[in-house]
Amino acid sequence: MNIRAKNGVWRQSAAALVLCCSVLLAITAQAGPKASVPRIGFLAFDEGSCRNEPFVTGLRELGYLEGKTIVIECRHAGGRDDGIQQAADALVRSKPAIIVAFGQQLIIPAQRATKTIPIVMLASGEPVESGFATSLARPGGNLTGLTYYATELNAKRLEFLKAVVPRLRRAALLVSPQAPAGLIRAHLRDTRSAAKVLGLEIVVVEAKGEADLERAFDEIVKARAQAVLILPYSAFAKNAQEIADIAKWRELPTIHFLTRYSALGGLMAYGPDYGILHRRAAAYVDKILKGASPAELPIEQPMRFEFSINLQTARELGLKVPQTLLLRADKVIQ
């Protein structure tokens, strides 16, 4: 082969090499951003809880666009208690960057499923008493997030009941035996302590679910309780309408933890703004994605609380709501 031919072959080979490199660079450029998009695993009780708008809004406010700069993959238990662990295990096998556990009953299964993937609690109960964290300031392990629990919440609920119910002496606590034992202990301890200060006697009544509510309220009536404090458990959130209806039928004043309870016909509700808590969870996801350790991120307690009251229900129960209480209400339903 002469020199001219050799040079021609060399030029062809060089051109082919440049072309191959260009194609590889183009493929890498296309694959790179997709590969770097963080995937968030969302653990929920049922399919309806998979879409949490406040949480997605919080991510958007921090610059994350779902499907573009972040991917959310939800696994749910199909509304069955016995399906939670299976959903948590499946989510861990998919290897997300972070798991967001939506609610108290989902946290323990998530912790059982992984000790390494960061877990963000989305509104848990008392996390230390429940065994989720070493302390609020330094959770330890792979878990952090937000709790709806505050020691003074049940004390305030009892105060509101005493302000509305004349000569209140005995109040019932509606408890779910399916809740974690540590959470039940924390609620009973704080509520009994507040009741002692207020001069109230406490009657503890358990209800396992919707089918057990009527029996529980019959027991409350037999115990001659004059009012009912519904403790914050997921079962009582799902059955808020049924509780409001049964309470009115039994002519019992009640206070719930979801502010929408008053709109459903319940007498009163006092609790944190859950929308704010859910939106704040996005900040934890952001910090962890940027390198923060969940063990070092303090668990956040609620800072804003809402009080609602239904005056129509009060009239049906023959109760007069003091003006001082109405002035404290965020929502008054006429």
N, C-alpha and C positions, 0 to 999 in steps of 0.2 A: 504494500500500500504506500503511495507517495505521501509527501508531507501535507499536500493540500487535502487529500482524502482523510488523513489522520486528523487534521484540524477540523474538518467537517464533522467527523464522528464525535470529536471532543465537544464541539459546539452543540450538537444534538443532545449529547448526554447531559451537559450542563443545563441546557434548556429544560430537559425532562426533570432534572433534579430540582430546579427552581419551581417548576410547575407542581411537583409533588409536595414540596415544602409549603407552597401557597395554599394547596388544598388542605393539608394538615392544619395549618394555622387557622384557616377559615372554619374547619370543623371544631377545633378547640375553642375558638371564639364563640361559636354557637352553643357548644355544650357547657362552657364554663359558667355562665350566669345561672342556667337551670340547675346545674349541680350544686351551686352555692346557695340556692334558695332554701332557707331553714324550714323544716317541717315540724309543726306543733301537733302533738297528739292530744285530743280532747276526749276525756273519759266522762260519760254521762250515764244517767240511769235509764233514760228512754230516748227514743228517736227525736221527740219534740224538744228535748233539752240540748240536742246537738248544736242547734243554731242559737248562739247567745249574742244578741245584737249589741248590748253594752260592751262586752268584751271585744268584739270585732271593731266597734267604734273606737275603743281605747287604742287598739293597734293602729287604726287608721290615723288617729291624732298623733301618733308617734312616727308616722311615715311608712307604715307597713301596709301594702295593698294585697289583699287576699287573692291568691292565684297568680300574683306577679312577683312580689318580693317576699311573700311568705305563703306557706301552704298549711291549711288546717285539716287534719284527718280525724274524724270522730269515730269512736267505737262506743257502743252503748249496750246495756244489759237487757234490752227489750222490755224494760219495766218490771223485771223479775229480780228479786234479791239474790236468787241462786245463780244469776247470770253475770253478776258484777265481776267476780274473780276471773271468769273466762274472758270477759271483755278486756280487763286490765292486762291479762297475760298476752292476749292477741295484740294489744296496742304496743306492748313492750317488744314483742317479736318483730314489729314493723320498724323498730329502731328510730323513733322520733328524736329530735334534738331536746325537746322538753315535753313533759306531760302536764296538762292542766286538768285537775280533778275537781269536778263540779259537785261539791256537796260533801257533807260529813261522812256519809256511808260509803263513799267511793275512795276515801283516802287510805284506809287500812289495806284494801286489796291492791291499790297502786303501790304502796310501800312493800307489800309482800312480793309483788311482781318484779321490782327492781330496787337495787341499792345504789345504782350508779347514775341513771338518767334523772336529771333534775325534775322535781315535782313542784308545781305551783298550786296551792290550795285556793279554790275559788269559794270563799265564805264557808269556813268550817266552824264547828263549835269550839269549845275550850281546848286548844291544841296541846297544852302541857298536861292537863288532867287526863286527856284522852290518850296520851302516850305518843302523840305525833312528833313532838319537839321537846328538846331539853329545856328551853326557855323561850320566851317571846323575843328577847334581845338577840340571842344566838341559838337558832333552832338546832344546829348540828345536823349531820347526815345530809341527805339529798333533797330535803323538803323545806319550803318556806311558803309565803303567800299571805292570805287575809283571813281573819276570823270575824264572824258576826258577834262573837261573845264579848260582853263587858259585864263586870261584876254588878254594876248598879242597875242593869236593865230590869231584872225581875223585881228589885226593890221599888223602882219607879212604877212598874205595872201594878204592884200591890197598893201603892200610894193612890194611884188613879182610881182603882176599885173602891178604896175606902172613902175617897172624896165623893163618889157617886152613890154608893150604897149606904143608906142610913143605918147607923149602929151595926156596921159590919164587924162580926166577931170571928166567923169561921169561913175560910176560903179553901176551895179545892184546887189542887194542882193536877192537871191532866198530863200524864206521863206516858211515853211510848216505851214499853219494855224491850223493844227491838233496837233501841238506840244504844250506842257504846256505853258500857258501865261507867267509865270515867266521866263522860258528859252528864249522865244522870246524876252522879255524885256531886258534880260541880253545881248543877242547877238546884238540887235539893239543899245543899249546904248554904248557898247564897240566899235562896228564898226563905229558908227557915230562919236564918240570921236576921233578915229584914223583917219577917213576920214578928219576931220577938220584940224588936224595937217598936213596931206599930201596934203591939198588943193583940195580934191575931193568932188564931189557932189554924194549923194547916192540916188538911186531909189529902193524902196522896191516893189518886185513882189512876189505874192503868187502862189504856186502850190500845189494842194491837193494830187496829186498822179501821177502815170504814164500817165493816160489818160489826165491829165491837163497840161503836160509839154510843148507840142507844143504851146498851147494857151499862156502859160506863156512866152515862148521865143519870140513869136510874139509881146507880149506886151513890152518885153525888147527892141526889135528892134525898135518899134514905139516910145519908150521913148528915143531913140538915145543913149543908154548906150553903151560904148565901150568895156566893159568887164563884167564878171559875177563872183561873189563870191557865191559859193553854201554853205549855212550854214549847220552845222552838225545836221541832223535829220535822223532818221532811214529810213524814206521813200526815202530820197535821197541816202542812202547807197544801198538800194535794187535796185534802178533805176539808178545806176551809169553808166551802159552801155548806156542806153537810153539817159541820159543827155549828155554824151560824143558825141554820134552820132548827136543829135539835135544841139548841140553847133557848131560842125564842119559844119553842113549843113547851119546854120545861119551865119557862119564865125565869131563866137564870141569867144574870148579868155576866158578861164574859169580856176578857181582854186577850187579844191575839198578838202575834209577833209580826204579821204581815199587814201593812197599812191598807191594802185592798180589802181586808176582812170587813171593815166598816161599810164599804160599798156593797158588799154581799149581804148586808143585813145584820152583821154582828155589831155589838154595842161599841167596843173600843179596840184600838190596836196601837201598839207602840213598839217601834223597832228601828233598826238602821235602814238607811236607804240602800237597798241591795243593788240597785242599778249602779250606784257610785262604787260599791265594792267590786262588782264585776268589771267595771271599766278600769279600776285601779289595778286589777290583775295583769293587765297588759303591760304596765310599767315593770312588773317583776319579770315577765317574759323578755322584755327589752334589755333589762340589766343582765340577765343570765346569758342571753345571746351575745352580749358585749363582753362576756368574760367573768361576771360576778359569780361568786360561789353561793349557792342557796344556804349553805350552813352558816354563812356570815350575814345574810340579809334578814333584818328583824321582821318578825311577823307583825303585820299592821292590824290594829283594832279599829272599829268604826269610830268616826268622829262626828258624824251627822245622824241625828235620829228624827223620826217623824211620828207625830201623834195624831190620830184621827178618831173621830167620834160620830156616831149616827144618832141624831136627835130624834128621828122618827122611832127608832128602836127603843130609845130611852123612854119616850112617851108611852109606847106599847107596854113597857115593863113597869110603868108607873114611877119612873125615876125623874128627879129634877136635877139637871146638870148645873153646877155652880158656874157663875159667870167667870170666875177666876180660872176655871178649867177650860172653858171655851176660848179664852184669850190665849191659852197655851197651845191650842190645837193648830196643827198645820192644815188639816182638812176637817170641815164640819159639814156633814151630810144632813140636809134638812128633811 
